[in-house]
């Protein structure tokens, strides 16, 4: 399993941003290999973090190549005051299941041989 975390500082969002953001979210959710998402905002820094979870790296890359995602990347300076993307391999999920989201105990990276 992989996660893609998009961390950004906001400028002014307009209708075009909201429409594009919604289109990308819908494309992600409709993609084979999409597992879930979370979104966070830090009151201390004002930074926003959107985390998407993917079954495979290929599934993640399919969204990266999506035309609406490419459009957003090209126009990001209109809406964002800086961004960073973190791609990570998830090795384990655990907890007590009370938060919802990804089911705990369903993913653990196989041990290396």
Buried (B, 14 or more C-beta within 10 A) or exposed (E): BBBBBBBBEBBEEEEEBEEBBEBBBEBBEEBEBBBBBBEEEEEEEEBBBBBBBBBEBEBBBBBEEBEBBEBBEEEBEEBBEEBEEEEEEBEEBEEEEEEEBBEBEEBEEEEEE
